Amino acid sequence: MSDDPQNVVVVGASLAGMRAVQAAREVGYTGRLTLIGEEVHHPYDRPPLSKEYLAEGDLTTIHEFPGAADLAESADVDLRTGTRATSVDLDAGIVSTSVGTVEFDALLIATGVRARRLPGTAHLDGVHVLRDLDDARNIRAAMDARANMVIIGAGFIGSEIASAAVKRGLEPVILEAAHTPLVRAVGEAGGAGLARMHSRNGVDLRCGTAVSEIVGSDRVEAVRLADGTEIPADLVVVGIGADPATEWLDSSGLTIDNGVVCDETLRAADNIWAAGDVARWTNPLFERPMRLEHWTNAGEQAIHAMENLLNPDEATPYGHVPYFWSDWYGQRIQFAGIPIGEPHIVEGDFDSDNLVALYREGDRLAGALAVNRRGDIMKYRVQIAKRGTWDAALAFAAKRSAANASAHA
Ligand SMILES: Cc1cc2nc3c(=O)[nH]c(=O)nc-3n(C[C@H](O)[C@H](O)[C@H](O)COP(=O)(O)OP(=O)(O)OC[C@H]3O[C@@H](n4cnc5c(N)ncnc54)[C@H](O)[C@@H]3O)c2cc1C
């Protein structure tokens, strides 16, 4: 079709951006393709940064995506690393960057999120966040110097960092403001159950703890709590969540509200699409707006967004069952769906690091949490995708449980 784009620009050269440009070539797009990323590295994978990279990796390792280094040769992609998009003019079809302007007739926004920092700590050495490779290198170097380590935030990233630190022989303290961690991700009982993994592995997790100050003049010396307690620290890692990287879109006219707001097809405006951690779209499968910070979504959503971008007249809705995993102390935690209410344990228990728990919304199976049940979680994810009922999920769980019991008899 003559109106189909011939000059596509993708901003954000990480998982979503990389998958998007690869998908464009896979579906036969032959026009211009530019991938703009502010990092100097070729696109690389982030999950290993808080896991093997901190725990055991070689400091020179980069988990580059396959094909990332030769995108120009293999996919005719104009990859511009070290280039930060600073604004976009939608009417003119121009992205301004730190090194000049780039024209487009269709744009895919994939700028992800930025880790939240503690206000007033920018001048202090030894206070880190973990979002990119350079962050991971700095944290790893401090861990190798056998730092007194405090982690602020007991979410998934903070917990993975604690687990890696233990593996390296450190004794981190985790400070969590909420009385129970991860309530929004897995419910109150789910968060409390998972949090016990820290104490089982000898980590001092202090919940309901407000940090009042990071003490130090040039470099961190301690973390002071609201009750006056000071915890000595020469390495503080802040894991208190992330915000969508949308500052470059502030004057664009796009709707920005906890991410780039898109319709069901991932369209933010005419010829403007978004995918990955930065995108907030209405998920038709759950009939509600969502913005996910999950690896699986970023890749799948980017492929879908690119296919719609290249064929906008036949754009299709993006329905997705959220899925993420996290690794703590050698245990694999997985979640599929959405955590409505409290988990109903159908097999195992938290304290044996082996469990399946389900979440319901009305008559429907809404979510599933698993610890060390890699074979089970995807089966529940399929049921959620099919809008399976709660009763069917319980019947399925009973069958699995009986099968597992006889396998171990
Ligand atoms: C340490 C860590 C561990 C994780 N572990 C897991 C896990 O175990 N399981 C799981 O499901 N998910 C995990 N995730 C989440 C997963 O990695 C993300 O969902 C995924 O990286 C999102 O991809 P993205 O491309 O949308 O965004 P990002 O990976 O955030 O990439 C966005 C890119 O855009 C660039 N950018 C931003 N602004 C601009 C601009 N103005 N101009 C140019 N470029 C710009 C950024 O520098 C970045 O390179 C983890 C994330 C981190 C940080």
The ligand as an SDF file (V2000), in Angstrom:
LIG
                    3D

 53 58  0  0  0  0  0  0  0  0999 V2000
   18.5930   -5.6710   36.5200 C   0  0  0  0  0  0  0  0  0  0  0  0
   17.3280   -6.1010   35.8390 C   0  0  0  0  0  0  0  0  0  0  0  0
   16.8880   -7.4170   35.9730 C   0  0  0  0  0  0  0  0  0  0  0  0
   15.6970   -7.8200   35.3600 C   0  0  0  0  0  0  0  0  0  0  0  0
   15.2740   -9.1170   35.5210 N   0  0  0  0  0  0  0  0  0  0  0  0
   14.1250   -9.5080   34.9610 C   0  0  0  0  0  0  0  0  0  0  0  0
   13.6490  -10.8330   35.1520 C   0  0  0  0  0  0  0  0  0  0  0  0
   14.2830  -11.6490   35.8360 O   0  0  0  0  0  0  0  0  0  0  0  0
   12.4670  -11.1810   34.5890 N   0  0  0  0  0  0  0  0  0  0  0  0
   11.7290  -10.3030   33.8420 C   0  0  0  0  0  0  0  0  0  0  0  0
   10.6450  -10.6680   33.3550 O   0  0  0  0  0  0  0  0  0  0  0  0
   12.1680   -9.0440   33.6210 N   0  0  0  0  0  0  0  0  0  0  0  0
   13.3410   -8.6270   34.1710 C   0  0  0  0  0  0  0  0  0  0  0  0
   13.7860   -7.3500   33.9650 N   0  0  0  0  0  0  0  0  0  0  0  0
   12.9790   -6.4380   33.1450 C   0  0  0  0  0  0  0  0  0  0  0  0
   13.3790   -6.4880   31.6670 C   0  0  0  0  0  0  0  0  0  0  0  0
   14.7640   -6.4710   31.5070 O   0  0  0  0  0  0  0  0  0  0  0  0
   12.7150   -5.2950   30.9830 C   0  0  0  0  0  0  0  0  0  0  0  0
   11.3310   -5.5490   30.9870 O   0  0  0  0  0  0  0  0  0  0  0  0
   13.2240   -5.0680   29.5700 C   0  0  0  0  0  0  0  0  0  0  0  0
   14.5820   -4.7360   29.5580 O   0  0  0  0  0  0  0  0  0  0  0  0
   12.4190   -3.9540   28.9200 C   0  0  0  0  0  0  0  0  0  0  0  0
   12.9240   -3.7030   27.6660 O   0  0  0  0  0  0  0  0  0  0  0  0
   12.6830   -2.3050   26.9410 P   0  0  0  0  0  0  0  0  0  0  0  0
   13.4390   -2.4110   25.6630 O   0  0  0  0  0  0  0  0  0  0  0  0
   11.2490   -1.9860   26.9170 O   0  0  0  0  0  0  0  0  0  0  0  0
   13.3260   -1.2020   27.9050 O   0  0  0  0  0  0  0  0  0  0  0  0
   14.8040   -1.0310   28.4410 P   0  0  0  0  0  0  0  0  0  0  0  0
   15.4850   -2.3540   28.5330 O   0  0  0  0  0  0  0  0  0  0  0  0
   14.7010   -0.1670   29.6390 O   0  0  0  0  0  0  0  0  0  0  0  0
   15.5400   -0.2170   27.2940 O   0  0  0  0  0  0  0  0  0  0  0  0
   15.2400    1.0920   26.9490 C   0  0  0  0  0  0  0  0  0  0  0  0
   16.4450    1.6560   26.2310 C   0  0  0  0  0  0  0  0  0  0  0  0
   16.1170    2.9630   25.7630 O   0  0  0  0  0  0  0  0  0  0  0  0
   17.1820    3.8250   26.0480 C   0  0  0  0  0  0  0  0  0  0  0  0
   16.6800    5.2020   26.1250 N   0  0  0  0  0  0  0  0  0  0  0  0
   15.9340    5.7650   27.1040 C   0  0  0  0  0  0  0  0  0  0  0  0
   15.6670    7.0520   26.8060 N   0  0  0  0  0  0  0  0  0  0  0  0
   16.2520    7.2960   25.6220 C   0  0  0  0  0  0  0  0  0  0  0  0
   16.3160    8.4360   24.7920 C   0  0  0  0  0  0  0  0  0  0  0  0
   15.7310    9.5920   25.1280 N   0  0  0  0  0  0  0  0  0  0  0  0
   17.0170    8.3550   23.6310 N   0  0  0  0  0  0  0  0  0  0  0  0
   17.6110    7.1890   23.2670 C   0  0  0  0  0  0  0  0  0  0  0  0
   17.5710    6.0700   24.0120 N   0  0  0  0  0  0  0  0  0  0  0  0
   16.9040    6.1270   25.1710 C   0  0  0  0  0  0  0  0  0  0  0  0
   17.7340    3.3110   27.3570 C   0  0  0  0  0  0  0  0  0  0  0  0
   19.0480    3.7510   27.5760 O   0  0  0  0  0  0  0  0  0  0  0  0
   17.6450    1.8050   27.1490 C   0  0  0  0  0  0  0  0  0  0  0  0
   18.8050    1.3190   26.5200 O   0  0  0  0  0  0  0  0  0  0  0  0
   14.9570   -6.9040   34.5850 C   0  0  0  0  0  0  0  0  0  0  0  0
   15.4000   -5.5800   34.4560 C   0  0  0  0  0  0  0  0  0  0  0  0
   16.5700   -5.1780   35.0790 C   0  0  0  0  0  0  0  0  0  0  0  0
   17.0360   -3.7430   34.9440 C   0  0  0  0  0  0  0  0  0  0  0  0
  1  2  1  0
  2  3  1  0
  2 52  2  0
  3  4  2  0
  4  5  1  0
  4 50  1  0
  5  6  2  0
  6  7  1  0
  6 13  1  0
  7  8  2  0
  7  9  1  0
  9 10  1  0
 10 11  2  0
 10 12  1  0
 12 13  2  0
 13 14  1  0
 14 15  1  0
 14 50  1  0
 15 16  1  0
 16 17  1  0
 16 18  1  0
 18 19  1  0
 18 20  1  0
 20 21  1  0
 20 22  1  0
 22 23  1  0
 23 24  1  0
 24 25  2  0
 24 26  1  0
 24 27  1  0
 27 28  1  0
 28 29  2  0
 28 30  1  0
 28 31  1  0
 31 32  1  0
 32 33  1  0
 33 34  1  0
 33 48  1  0
 34 35  1  0
 35 36  1  0
 35 46  1  0
 36 37  1  0
 36 45  1  0
 37 38  2  0
 38 39  1  0
 39 40  1  0
 39 45  2  0
 40 41  1  0
 40 42  2  0
 42 43  1  0
 43 44  2  0
 44 45  1  0
 46 47  1  0
 46 48  1  0
 48 49  1  0
 50 51  2  0
 51 52  1  0
 52 53  1  0
M  END
$$$$
